[in-house]
Amino acid sequence: MSEIPGFGERQGPLDMSRAATAVLDGAGRVGGWSPAAAELLGYGASEVLGRKFADLVTDAAAPEFSPGMRHVIRLRHRDGHSERAAVVVLALSLGGEKPDGDGGSSLSGVVGTRPARLLAMAEAGETEQWNALQSMLRGLATRSPIGLAIYDTRLRVVWTNAALYEEMGPADYAGFGPDDMVTHGVIVSPGMPDTLEEVIGEVLTTGQPVIELYYRGRPPSTPDRDRIWSCSYYRLEDPAGSPLGVCEETVDITERYLAQQRLDLLVRAGRSVGTTLDTRRTAREFAAVTTPWFADAVTVDLLETVLHSDRSRPGAVPEIRMVRLWPHEEPPAVSTITADDCPATVRPVHEPGLLTVPLRTEGTDLGIVSFVWEHRTDPLDEGELAVASELVARLSVCIDNARRYAREHAAALVLQRSLLPRLLPQLSAVELAYRYLPADSRAGVGGDWFDVIPLSGTRVGLVVGDVVGHGLSAAATMGRLRTSVRVLARMDLAPDELLARLDDLVTQGGNERAAVRIEGEELPEDEALGVTCLYAVYDPVSGTCTMARAGHPLPAVVDPDDGTVTFPELPSAPPLGLGGLPFESAELAIPPGGLLALFTDGLVQGRDRDVDEQLAALSAVLSHSTGTLDDLCDEVVGTLLPGPAEDDAALLLVRTRLLGQQQVAVWELTADRQAAGRARAGASDQVRAWGLDDLVFTTELVVSELVTNAIRYAGAGPIQLRLIRDKTLICEVSDSGHTSPHMRHAAGDDEGGRGLFIVAQITQQWGTRYTATGKIIWAEQAMPSVRRPTAFPS
């Protein structure tokens, strides 16, 4: 910035040492003309001496140049232009003078009645600017609201203005150092030196100014209350640039600073308190936000019932057990606090430096918060009380949310665990292991589920699903769908048909739910809409697995020979309840010892996780594992979910087995009258060969009845008898008919109708399943060691 003319000059433009001067006699003629006057107007002395000065004035009405007067007039310059000039008139008193009637004087030897005068002239603009600067300097010293102090090169006060004196209090500050003017002084601006003396020393040394440094302290005017100043420092230099000292400018910003700090505090509290739904962590977050910016220390005392997630009820209770949560990681202390210790309104208590505020929400007492100030003796102002109230209100909401969440989370976990399989069945067809990880975030538990369902013919149904949403509603929806899948699976439906039936149930349930209102309010959206599901049926006799999916991630299949991992392309279909494409099944050949990995998207998807990278990591773990399935589950979870899960994740590992030829016997039969006899003979021989002599008679009855029904009702198509020795003895008869037999009670005079009734009584269970070419009627008998008593009707 360019230098301001006249600024810093001790003499103004009209000072006699600088001004253009002219001496006028009593008649107004020029009797003296200085070189500065010649420079100002361009006339030499010879050109103006003896002339009337009024001839140089271009104003229409020339002023009377009376002694003691100041004028701004226009004078004619020698080159013809008009020059604005400031003029000061002084009376002259010379030797040989005689006083006149006006109290002035006249030049010696000059006849006249008016005194001789001295005119001091300067450019009017320069004079006005100099006067304004002088006025500004006087204002800074006497009227400015900004406190000013000047430090010499020894960093000691040599001058202060009136504002600083009034603000700090009456004292002689001359000789004080910058840190001596207040008590408890501290720089609050980050990244600055520890003391003002260091700051000012750097300014004096480097010449670099410091702008808006925030400083807190207690001046003599308010020794018991902190004040905040915005301080700026710049170096003072002489005309040669040598340092003379440092000027300090201070503005009291206490109210503005505190208002901003309180606002920032509330914003930080809203952002930093309640980041989790853990009550103790929430209390620690609250203490970290409020200390030391609002109070020197804070304690949070909660009712024990709050920590145990029970609803505390207001009432006159003589003693309440409370748990004190400290700001740090110390173990919580249990204390007994009376109800009187919970104030009903926000107010400071009688002890100095202490404020207790009740934790309360919706009329329920949760505890109290205590703020402590170590060196404070003055009462809290309205702004501080309002901030305390707002902070505690925020904490109350967070703790109440955590309490409610803990209760709901516990209930949801109980519900979810009750709905998920507790123990997986022990099956000959497969070896199983699983892991279920509930969400460990604010969202809580969700609706992921898996199931393993024993089916007829030693087959096994495998299902994984994912309900949209979290919490009790999602868990309840999951339980409803899991039950539906088990019911449909027991009907021996093919995977695509099972999903189609389940989709119909979901769609119908959503339509019915939308029409239901409770107490005038519509129920929320059904979380079953948009559910993903994968259903698979593995047959250990044929070694095939038939799968269908509704918007669910593809399973992983591991080859037992080389460890190759593939994600077989299954026909795609939308999630349940959305409609659109039909469901289709795909059949895969799974070699003995092959591994299936069924999982929900929580295992491989997340905000900060790439799906392709996660699937690659899953493939790497599955292909190189040599341990047990339980170990493999732990390895998969540890690799893909090393931290808390943001969504539920379910993993089901299935290692397939194949029933050997010694466990299965098959006969192809023709539809003639001798077929039943041949079937009975072959079945009894096979049962004896398996060492199951106790089952020969009942097996003959079952085979005879089922084959006879197939011949009578199925037509002329092929008939097949199959015996399977597993944990039970299974008899299956397949034919080309699509009509299912029904058990009925025969009347006393009926000649038939008792066959299936007898089969039901002597077997463990029986049923029908349909195939692409017909149906299969099957019956299971318990092995001799675990057979139930046979009950025949009397």
C-alpha positions in Angstrom: 0.0 0.0 0.0 1.3 3.5 -0.9 2.3 5.9 1.9 -0.3 8.4 2.9 1.0 11.9 2.4 1.4 13.8 5.6 0.8 10.7 7.8 3.5 10.5 10.5 4.7 14.1 10.0 4.7 16.0 13.2 4.3 19.5 11.5 1.2 20.1 9.4 1.3 21.8 5.9 0.5 25.2 7.5 3.3 25.0 10.0 5.7 27.9 9.4 8.6 25.5 8.7 6.7 24.1 5.7 4.0 26.5 4.6 4.1 29.0 1.7 4.2 32.5 3.3 3.4 36.1 2.2 3.7 39.3 4.2 1.0 41.9 3.6 1.1 45.5 4.7 -1.8 47.4 6.2 -3.2 48.1 2.7 -3.1 44.4 1.7 0.0 44.8 -0.6 2.5 42.0 -0.7 5.6 43.0 1.1 7.2 39.5 1.4 7.1 36.3 -0.7 8.7 33.0 0.3 10.2 30.5 -2.1 7.5 28.0 -0.9 4.9 30.6 -2.0 6.6 30.9 -5.4 6.5 27.1 -5.7 2.8 27.0 -4.7 1.6 29.7 -7.2 4.4 29.9 -9.7 5.0 33.6 -9.2 8.5 34.9 -8.4 8.9 37.5 -5.7 9.6 40.3 -8.2 6.2 39.6 -9.8 4.1 40.0 -6.7 5.9 42.4 -4.4 3.9 45.6 -4.1 0.8 44.1 -5.7 -2.4 43.7 -3.8 -2.7 40.1 -2.7 -6.4 40.3 -3.5 -5.5 40.4 -7.2 -4.4 36.7 -6.7 -7.7 35.7 -5.3 -10.2 34.2 -7.8 -13.2 33.9 -5.5 -16.0 36.3 -6.2 -16.0 37.5 -2.7 -12.5 37.8 -1.3 -12.3 37.2 2.5 -11.1 39.7 4.9 -7.6 38.4 6.0 -8.1 39.3 9.7 -5.5 38.0 12.1 -6.3 34.6 13.7 -8.6 33.5 10.8 -8.3 30.4 8.6 -9.7 30.3 5.1 -10.0 28.0 2.2 -9.8 30.2 -1.0 -8.9 29.9 -4.6 -5.7 31.6 -5.8 -4.7 32.3 -9.4 -1.7 30.3 -10.4 0.8 31.8 -12.8 -0.1 29.3 -15.5 -3.7 30.4 -15.3 -5.4 27.6 -13.4 -7.1 28.1 -10.0 -5.4 26.6 -6.9 -7.4 25.6 -3.8 -5.4 26.8 -0.8 -5.8 26.8 2.9 -4.7 30.1 4.4 -3.9 31.1 8.0 -3.6 34.7 8.9 -1.2 35.9 11.6 -0.7 39.5 12.9 2.8 40.8 12.7 4.5 42.9 15.4 7.8 44.5 14.1 10.3 47.1 15.4 9.2 50.7 14.9 5.5 49.6 14.9 2.8 51.6 16.6 -0.5 50.1 17.7 -3.6 50.9 15.8 -7.1 51.0 16.8 -7.6 47.3 15.9 -5.0 46.0 18.3 -2.8 45.0 15.4 0.4 46.5 14.1 1.7 48.0 10.9 5.1 47.8 9.1 7.7 50.4 10.0 7.5 53.2 7.4 4.2 52.1 6.0 1.3 54.4 6.4 -2.1 52.9 7.1 -4.6 52.1 9.7 -4.6 48.3 9.3 -1.9 46.0 10.8 0.6 44.1 8.8 -0.3 40.4 8.4 1.5 37.1 7.7 -0.3 34.6 5.5 0.7 30.9 5.8 -0.6 29.0 2.7 -0.7 25.3 1.6 -2.7 23.2 -0.7 -6.2 22.8 0.7 -6.4 19.0 0.0 -3.1 18.3 1.7 -4.1 20.4 4.7 -7.6 18.7 5.0 -6.0 15.3 4.8 -3.5 16.1 7.5 -6.2 17.4 9.7 -8.3 14.3 9.2 -5.4 12.1 10.1 -4.7 14.1 13.2 -8.3 13.8 14.1 -8.2 10.1 13.6 -5.1 9.8 15.9 -6.8 11.8 18.5 -9.9 9.6 18.2 -7.9 6.4 18.6 -6.4 7.8 21.7 -9.5 9.2 23.3 -12.7 7.9 21.6 -12.0 4.6 19.9 -13.8 1.5 21.3 -10.7 -0.5 20.3 -8.1 -0.9 23.1 -4.6 0.2 22.0 -1.3 -0.4 23.7 2.2 0.3 22.5 5.1 -1.8 23.6 8.7 -0.7 23.2 11.5 -2.9 22.0 11.8 -4.4 25.5 8.2 -5.5 25.2 7.0 -3.2 27.9 3.9 -0.9 27.8 4.8 2.7 27.0 1.3 4.0 26.1 -2.4 3.0 26.2 -5.4 4.7 24.9 -8.5 5.5 26.9 -10.5 2.5 25.7 -7.9 0.1 27.1 -7.7 1.9 30.3 -11.5 1.9 30.7 -11.8 -1.8 29.7 -9.0 -3.1 31.9 -9.7 -1.0 34.9 -7.9 1.9 36.6 -4.2 1.1 36.9 -0.9 2.4 35.7 0.1 -0.1 33.0 3.3 1.6 32.0 6.2 -0.9 32.3 3.8 -4.0 32.2 4.6 -6.9 30.1 1.9 -8.3 27.7 1.1 -11.2 30.1 1.0 -9.0 33.2 -2.1 -7.0 32.5 -4.6 -9.8 33.3 -4.7 -12.9 35.6 -5.3 -16.5 34.4 -4.4 -15.4 30.9 -4.2 -18.0 28.2 -4.1 -18.0 24.4 -7.1 -19.9 23.1 -6.3 -19.7 19.4 -4.9 -23.0 18.2 -1.4 -23.2 16.8 -0.1 -20.2 18.6 2.8 -19.8 21.2 2.0 -20.3 24.8 2.4 -16.6 25.9 1.7 -13.2 24.5 5.3 -12.2 25.0 6.4 -14.9 22.6 3.8 -13.7 20.1 4.8 -10.0 20.3 8.5 -11.0 20.3 8.0 -12.7 16.9 6.1 -9.7 15.5 8.9 -7.4 16.6 11.6 -9.7 15.1 10.0 -10.7 11.9 7.7 -7.8 11.1 4.9 -10.2 10.3 1.6 -9.0 11.9 -0.7 -11.3 13.9 -4.4 -10.9 13.2 -7.3 -11.9 15.5 -5.5 -13.9 18.1 -8.1 -15.0 20.8 -6.9 -14.4 24.4 -8.8 -15.3 27.6 -8.1 -13.8 31.0 -9.5 -11.8 34.0 -8.7 -8.1 33.9 -8.6 -6.0 37.1 -12.1 -4.6 36.2 -13.7 -8.2 36.5 -11.3 -10.3 38.6 -13.8 -13.1 39.0 -14.9 -13.5 35.4 -13.1 -14.5 32.3 -13.1 -12.2 29.3 -12.2 -13.0 25.7 -10.4 -10.5 23.5 -9.5 -10.6 19.8 -6.0 -9.2 19.6 -4.0 -8.0 16.6 -0.3 -7.0 16.6 1.9 -5.1 14.1 5.4 -3.6 14.3 6.0 0.1 14.6 8.9 1.5 12.6 10.7 4.8 12.1 11.1 6.4 8.7 14.2 4.4 8.1 12.3 1.1 8.8 14.0 0.4 12.1 11.6 -1.2 14.7 10.4 1.1 17.5 8.0 -1.3 19.1 4.7 -3.2 18.6 1.2 -1.9 18.6 -1.6 -4.0 20.2 -5.2 -3.7 19.2 -7.8 -5.5 21.4 -11.6 -5.9 21.1 -13.7 -7.5 23.8 -15.6 -10.3 22.1 -16.7 -12.1 25.2 -20.4 -12.3 24.4 -19.9 -13.0 20.7 -17.3 -15.6 21.4 -19.3 -17.4 24.1 -22.4 -17.4 21.9 -20.4 -18.9 19.1 -18.7 -21.4 21.4 -22.1 -22.4 22.9 -23.5 -22.9 19.4 -20.4 -24.9 18.4 -20.7 -26.9 21.5 -24.3 -27.8 20.8 -23.4 -28.7 17.2 -20.6 -31.0 18.4 -22.9 -32.6 21.0 -25.4 -33.3 18.3 -22.7 -34.8 16.1 -20.6 -36.6 18.7 -23.0 -37.7 21.5 -25.0 -40.8 20.8 -23.0 -42.2 17.9 -23.7 -45.7 19.3 -26.5 -47.1 21.3 -24.3 -48.0 24.2 -25.3 -46.1 27.3 -21.9 -46.0 29.0 -20.2 -44.9 25.8 -22.8 -42.2 25.3 -22.1 -40.9 28.8 -18.3 -40.8 28.0 -19.0 -39.0 24.7 -21.1 -36.4 26.5 -18.3 -35.8 29.0 -15.7 -35.5 26.2 -17.8 -32.9 24.5 -18.6 -30.7 27.5 -15.2 -30.7 29.2 -13.2 -28.5 29.4 -15.1 -26.2 26.9 -18.2 -25.8 29.1 -17.2 -27.2 32.5 -14.1 -28.4 34.2 -15.6 -31.8 35.1 -18.9 -33.6 34.6 -20.5 -36.7 36.0 -23.5 -38.7 34.8 -25.6 -40.6 37.3 -28.1 -43.0 35.8 -30.8 -45.1 37.5 -29.9 -48.8 37.6 -33.2 -49.6 35.9 -32.0 -47.5 32.9 -28.9 -49.6 32.5 -31.0 -52.7 32.7 -33.3 -51.4 30.0 -36.4 -51.3 32.3 -38.9 -48.6 32.2 -38.4 -46.4 35.2 -41.6 -44.9 36.6 -41.9 -41.5 38.2 -43.1 -41.4 41.8 -42.1 -40.7 45.3 -39.4 -43.1 45.9 -37.4 -42.5 49.1 -34.2 -44.1 47.8 -33.0 -44.7 44.3 -29.9 -46.7 43.3 -27.9 -44.9 40.7 -24.8 -45.8 38.8 -22.2 -43.1 38.3 -20.6 -43.1 34.9 -17.3 -41.2 34.9 -15.9 -39.3 31.9 -13.1 -41.8 31.5 -12.8 -45.6 31.6 -13.0 -46.1 35.3 -15.4 -48.8 36.5 -18.8 -47.4 37.2 -19.6 -46.7 40.9 -23.0 -47.5 42.4 -24.3 -44.9 44.7 -27.5 -44.3 46.6 -29.1 -41.0 45.8 -32.4 -39.7 47.2 -35.2 -38.4 45.0 -34.6 -34.9 46.5 -31.2 -34.9 44.8 -32.9 -34.8 41.4 -33.9 -31.2 40.8 -37.1 -30.5 39.0 -35.8 -27.5 37.1 -32.5 -26.4 35.7 -30.8 -24.3 38.4 -27.4 -24.0 40.0 -27.2 -25.5 43.5 -26.0 -23.5 46.5 -22.5 -24.8 46.3 -20.3 -22.5 44.2 -19.1 -23.9 40.9 -21.7 -26.7 40.7 -24.8 -27.2 38.5 -27.0 -30.3 38.6 -29.5 -30.9 35.9 -32.1 -33.8 35.8 -32.0 -36.4 33.0 -35.7 -36.7 32.1 -37.6 -37.6 28.9 -41.3 -38.0 28.4 -42.0 -37.6 32.1 -39.5 -40.4 33.0 -36.6 -39.8 35.3 -33.3 -41.3 34.0 -30.8 -39.7 36.4 -28.9 -36.5 36.9 -25.9 -34.7 35.3 -23.5 -32.6 37.4 -21.3 -29.9 36.0 -18.3 -28.7 38.1 -16.2 -25.5 37.8 -13.1 -25.4 40.0 -12.3 -21.7 40.1 -15.7 -20.2 39.5 -17.6 -18.2 42.2 -20.0 -16.1 40.1 -23.4 -17.4 39.3 -24.3 -18.9 35.9 -25.9 -16.5 33.4 -29.1 -17.3 31.5 -27.1 -18.3 28.4 -25.1 -20.9 30.3 -28.2 -22.3 31.9 -29.9 -22.6 28.5 -26.9 -24.4 27.1 -26.8 -26.8 30.1 -30.5 -27.5 29.6 -30.0 -28.1 25.9 -27.0 -30.4 26.4 -28.7 -32.5 29.0 -31.9 -32.7 26.9 -29.7 -34.1 24.0 -28.1 -36.6 26.4 -31.6 -37.6 27.7 -32.8 -38.4 24.2 -29.6 -40.4 23.5 -29.8 -42.4 26.7 -33.5 -43.0 26.2 -32.9 -44.2 22.7 -30.1 -46.5 23.9 -32.4 -47.8 26.6 -35.2 -48.4 24.2 -32.9 -49.9 21.6 -31.3 -52.2 24.2 -34.7 -53.5 25.2 -35.8 -53.9 21.6 -32.5 -55.4 20.5 -32.6 -57.9 23.3 -36.2 -58.8 22.4 -35.4 -59.1 18.8 -32.4 -61.3 19.5 -34.5 -63.6 21.6 -37.1 -63.7 18.9 -34.6 -64.2 16.2 -32.7 -66.9 18.0 -36.0 -68.7 18.8 -36.9 -68.6 15.1 -33.5 -69.7 13.7 -32.5 -73.3 13.9 -31.0 -74.2 17.3 -29.5 -77.5 16.2 -29.0 -78.6 12.7 -30.3 -82.1 11.9 -27.9 -85.0 11.7 -28.3 -86.2 8.1 -26.6 -88.9 6.0 -26.8 -86.8 2.9 -24.8 -83.8 4.0 -22.3 -82.4 6.6 -23.3 -79.0 7.8 -21.8 -75.9 9.5 -23.1 -72.4 9.8 -22.5 -68.9 11.2 -25.0 -66.2 11.9 -23.8 -62.6 12.6 -26.4 -60.1 13.8 -25.7 -56.5 12.8 -23.5 -54.7 15.4 -24.6 -51.2 14.4 -27.4 -48.7 15.2 -29.6 -50.6 12.8 -29.6 -53.7 15.1 -30.7 -57.2 14.2 -32.3 -57.9 10.9 -34.2 -60.7 9.1 -31.5 -62.9 7.6 -32.2 -66.6 8.1 -31.2 -70.1 7.0 -32.7 -73.5 7.4 -32.0 -77.2 6.8 -35.1 -79.3 6.2 -35.0 -83.1 6.0 -37.1 -84.3 3.1 -38.4 -87.7 1.9 -36.1 -90.1 0.2 -33.1 -88.9 2.3 -33.1 -85.7 0.4 -32.4 -82.4 2.2 -33.8 -78.9 1.6 -31.4 -76.0 2.0 -32.7 -72.4 2.3 -31.2 -69.0 2.9 -33.1 -65.7 2.9 -32.9 -62.0 3.7 -35.7 -59.8 4.9 -35.5 -56.1 4.1 -35.1 -54.0 7.3 -34.0 -54.5 10.9 -35.4 -54.9 14.3 -38.4 -56.7 15.7 -40.5 -56.4 12.6 -37.9 -57.9 10.4 -37.2 -60.7 12.8 -41.0 -61.5 13.0 -41.3 -61.4 9.2 -38.3 -63.7 9.0 -40.0 -66.2 11.4 -43.2 -66.1 9.4 -41.4 -66.8 6.1 -39.2 -69.5 7.6 -42.3 -71.3 8.9 -43.9 -71.0 5.5 -40.9 -72.4 3.7 -40.8 -75.4 6.1 -44.5 -76.1 5.5 -44.1 -75.8 1.7 -40.9 -77.9 1.7 -42.7 -80.7 3.6 -45.1 -80.8 0.7 -42.1 -82.0 -1.4 -42.5 -79.1 -3.9 -39.8 -78.4 -6.5 -37.7 -75.3 -5.7 -39.3 -73.2 -8.4 -42.8 -74.2 -7.3 -42.0 -73.6 -3.7 -40.8 -70.0 -4.4 -43.8 -69.4 -6.6 -46.1 -70.4 -3.7 -44.1 -68.3 -1.2 -44.3 -65.4 -3.6 -48.1 -65.7 -3.7 -48.2 -65.8 0.1 -46.1 -62.7 0.4 -48.1 -60.8 -2.2 -51.4 -61.8 -0.7 -50.1 -60.8 2.8 -49.0 -57.4 1.6 -52.4 -56.7 0.0 -54.2 -57.8 3.1 -51.9 -55.8 5.4 -52.4 -52.6 3.5 -56.1 -52.8 4.1 -55.8 -53.3 7.8 -56.1 -50.4 10.2 -55.5 -50.5 13.9 -56.9 -47.7 16.1 -57.4 -45.6 13.0 -53.8 -46.0 11.7 -52.6 -48.0 8.8 -50.0 -50.7 9.5 -46.5 -50.0 8.2 -45.2 -51.4 5.0 -44.9 -55.2 5.0 -41.1 -56.0 5.3 -41.7 -59.3 3.5 -42.0 -57.3 0.2 -38.7 -57.5 -1.5 -37.3 -60.5 0.4 -34.6 -62.5 -1.3 -34.5 -66.2 -1.0 -32.6 -69.3 -2.4 -34.0 -72.8 -2.0 -32.1 -75.9 -3.0 -32.9 -79.7 -2.7 -30.0 -82.1 -2.6 -30.6 -85.8 -3.5 -27.8 -88.1 -2.1 -29.0 -91.0 -4.2 -28.6 -89.3 -7.6 -25.9 -86.7 -6.4 -27.9 -83.8 -7.9 -28.9 -80.5 -6.4 -31.9 -78.6 -7.8 -31.9 -74.8 -7.0 -34.1 -71.8 -7.6 -33.6 -68.2 -6.3 -35.6 -65.0 -5.9 -33.2 -62.1 -6.2 -30.7 -63.8 -3.9 -26.9 -64.0 -4.4 -25.5 -67.0 -6.2 -24.1 -69.8 -4.1 -20.5 -71.0 -4.3 -19.7 -74.5 -5.4 -16.3 -76.1 -4.6 -15.0 -79.0 -6.6 -13.6 -81.6 -4.1 -10.8 -82.7 -6.6 -9.0 -79.5 -7.4 -10.7 -76.9 -5.1 -12.1 -74.9 -8.0 -14.7 -72.5 -6.9 -17.6 -71.5 -9.2 -20.7 -69.5 -8.8 -23.2 -71.3 -11.1 -25.5 -69.2 -13.1 -29.0 -69.9 -11.9 -32.1 -68.5 -13.6 -32.7 -65.0 -12.2 -36.0 -63.9 -10.7 -37.1 -60.8 -8.8 -37.3 -60.8 -5.0 -40.5 -62.1 -3.4 -43.6 -59.9 -3.5 -42.4 -57.8 -6.5 -43.9 -59.9 -9.3 -42.6 -60.1 -12.8 -40.6 -63.0 -14.1 -41.5 -66.6 -13.2 -39.2 -68.7 -11.1 -37.2 -71.5 -12.7 -35.1 -74.3 -11.3 -31.7 -75.5 -12.4 -30.2 -78.9 -11.6 -26.5 -79.3 -10.8 -24.4 -82.4 -10.5 -22.5 -82.3 -7.2 -19.7 -84.9 -6.8 -19.3 -86.7 -3.4 -17.4 -84.4 -1.0 -18.4 -81.3 -3.0 -19.0 -78.1 -1.0 -21.9 -75.7 -1.2 -21.6 -72.2 0.4 -25.0 -70.5 0.7 -24.9 -67.0 2.2 -26.8 -63.7 2.4 -25.5 -60.4 0.9 -24.4 -59.1 4.3 -21.4 -61.4 4.0 -20.1 -59.8 0.8 -21.7 -56.4 0.5 -21.2 -53.1 2.5 -20.7 -49.4 2.2 -16.9 -49.7 2.0 -16.6 -53.2 0.5 -16.5 -54.1 -3.2 -18.6 -57.1 -4.0 -16.2 -58.6 -6.6 -13.3 -58.3 -4.2 -15.3 -59.9 -1.4 -16.4 -62.8 -3.7 -12.7 -63.3 -4.8 -11.7 -63.4 -1.1 -14.5 -65.9 -0.4 -13.3 -68.1 -3.3 -9.7 -68.0 -2.0 -10.7 -69.1 1.5 -13.0 -71.9 0.2 -10.5 -73.3 -2.3 -7.6 -73.5 0.1 -9.2 -74.7 3.3 -8.3 -78.2 4.6 -9.9 -78.1 8.1 -13.3 -78.9 9.3 -16.4 -77.1 8.2 -16.6 -75.2 11.5 -13.0 -74.0 11.1 -13.8 -73.0 7.5 -16.8 -71.0 8.7 -14.6 -69.1 11.2 -12.0 -68.5 8.4 -14.6 -67.1 6.0 -16.2 -64.8 8.6 -12.8 -63.6 9.9 -11.6 -62.8 6.3 -14.8 -61.1 5.0 -16.1 -59.5 8.2 -13.0 -58.7 10.3 -14.9 -55.8 12.1 -18.5 -55.2 13.3 -21.1 -56.2 10.8 -23.2 -53.4 9.4 -25.8 -55.8 8.3 -26.9 -59.3 9.3 -24.9 -62.1 7.6 -25.8 -65.7 7.3 -23.4 -68.5 6.0 -24.4 -72.1 5.5 -21.7 -74.6 4.4 -22.8 -78.0 3.1 -20.5 -80.9 2.2 -22.4 -83.4 0.1 -22.4 -87.2 0.5 -23.6 -89.9 -1.9 -25.4 -93.0 -0.7 -23.6 -96.2 -1.8 -25.1 -98.9 -4.0 -25.3 -101.2 -0.9 -27.8 -98.7 0.6 -30.2 -98.5 -2.4 -32.1 -101.3 -4.2 -34.3 -100.7 -7.3 -36.8 -102.9 -9.2 -38.6 -102.0 -12.4 -42.1 -103.6 -12.4 -44.7 -104.2 -15.0 -48.4 -103.4 -14.4 -49.7 -107.0 -14.1 -51.2 -109.1 -11.4 -48.0 -110.8 -10.5 -46.1 -107.5 -9.9 -47.1 -107.2 -6.3 -45.8 -110.8 -5.5 -42.5 -110.2 -7.3 -42.1 -106.9 -5.5 -42.8 -108.5 -2.1 -40.3 -111.3 -2.7 -37.5 -109.0 -3.9 -38.1 -106.5 -1.0 -38.1 -109.3 1.7 -34.9 -110.8 0.3 -33.2 -107.3 0.3 -34.3 -106.5 3.8 -32.9 -109.8 5.0 -29.7 -109.2 3.2 -29.4 -105.9 5.1 -29.8 -107.8 8.4 -33.2 -106.2 9.1 -35.2 -109.4 9.7 -37.5 -107.7 12.1 -38.8 -105.5 9.3 -39.5 -108.2 6.7 -43.2 -108.6 7.5 -44.0 -105.0 7.7 -42.0 -104.2 4.6 -43.9 -106.9 2.7 -47.2 -105.3 3.8 -46.1 -101.8 2.8 -44.7 -102.9 -0.6 -47.7 -105.0 -1.4 -50.1 -102.1 -0.6 -48.2 -99.4 -2.5 -47.5 -101.5 -5.6 -51.1 -102.7 -5.7 -52.4 -99.1 -5.5 -50.0 -98.1 -8.3 -51.2 -101.0 -10.6 -54.9 -100.2 -9.8 -54.9 -96.4 -10.2 -51.8 -95.4 -12.2 -52.7 -97.0 -15.5 -50.3 -98.9 -17.7 -47.2 -96.8 -17.2 -43.9 -98.0 -15.8 -43.7 -98.7 -12.0 -40.6 -98.6 -10.0 -39.9 -99.9 -6.4 -36.9 -98.5 -4.5 -35.7 -99.4 -1.0 -33.3 -97.0 0.7 -31.5 -98.0 3.9 -30.5 -94.9 5.9 -31.4 -94.0 9.4 -34.8 -95.3 8.5 -35.9 -97.9 6.0 -37.5 -96.1 3.1 -39.9 -97.7 0.6 -40.7 -95.7 -2.5 -43.1 -96.7 -5.3 -43.2 -94.4 -8.4 -45.7 -94.5 -11.2 -46.9 -92.3 -14.1 -50.1 -91.3 -12.4 -50.8 -87.8 -11.0 -53.6 -88.7 -8.6 -52.6 -88.9 -4.9 -54.1 -91.7 -2.8 -56.0 -90.7 0.3 -56.3 -92.6 3.6 -59.9 -93.2 4.7 -61.8 -95.2 7.3 -63.4 -98.2 5.6 -66.9 -99.3 6.7 -67.4 -102.8 8.2 -68.9 -104.2 5.1 -66.3 -102.6 2.7 -64.1 -105.0 0.9 -61.2 -102.6 0.5 -60.0 -99.2 1.6 -57.9 -100.3 4.6 -54.5 -100.5 2.9 -53.2 -97.0 3.4 -54.6 -96.9 6.9 -52.6 -100.1 7.8 -49.5 -98.5 6.2 -49.9 -95.4 8.3 -50.1 -97.5 11.4 -47.1 -99.6 10.9 -44.7 -96.9 9.5 -43.2 -93.8 11.0 -44.5 -91.5 8.2 -45.7 -91.7 4.7 -46.5 -89.3 1.9 -46.6 -88.4 -1.8 -44.3 -86.2 -3.9 -44.7 -85.4 -7.6 -42.2 -85.6 -10.4 -42.1 -84.5 -14.0 -43.3 -87.9 -15.1 -45.7 -88.8 -12.3 -45.6 -89.3 -8.5 -43.8 -91.2 -5.8 -45.5 -92.7 -2.8 -43.1 -93.3 0.1 -43.2 -94.7 3.6 -40.5 -94.8 6.3 -40.0 -97.4 9.0 -37.9 -96.8 12.0 -34.9 -99.2 12.5 -35.5 -102.0 14.9 -33.5 -100.4 17.8 -35.7 -97.2 17.7 -39.0 -98.6 16.3 -42.1 -97.3 17.9 -44.7 -99.9 19.0 -47.0 -101.0 16.2 -50.6 -100.2 16.9 -53.3 -102.1 15.0 -57.0 -101.2 15.2 -59.0 -103.6 17.2 
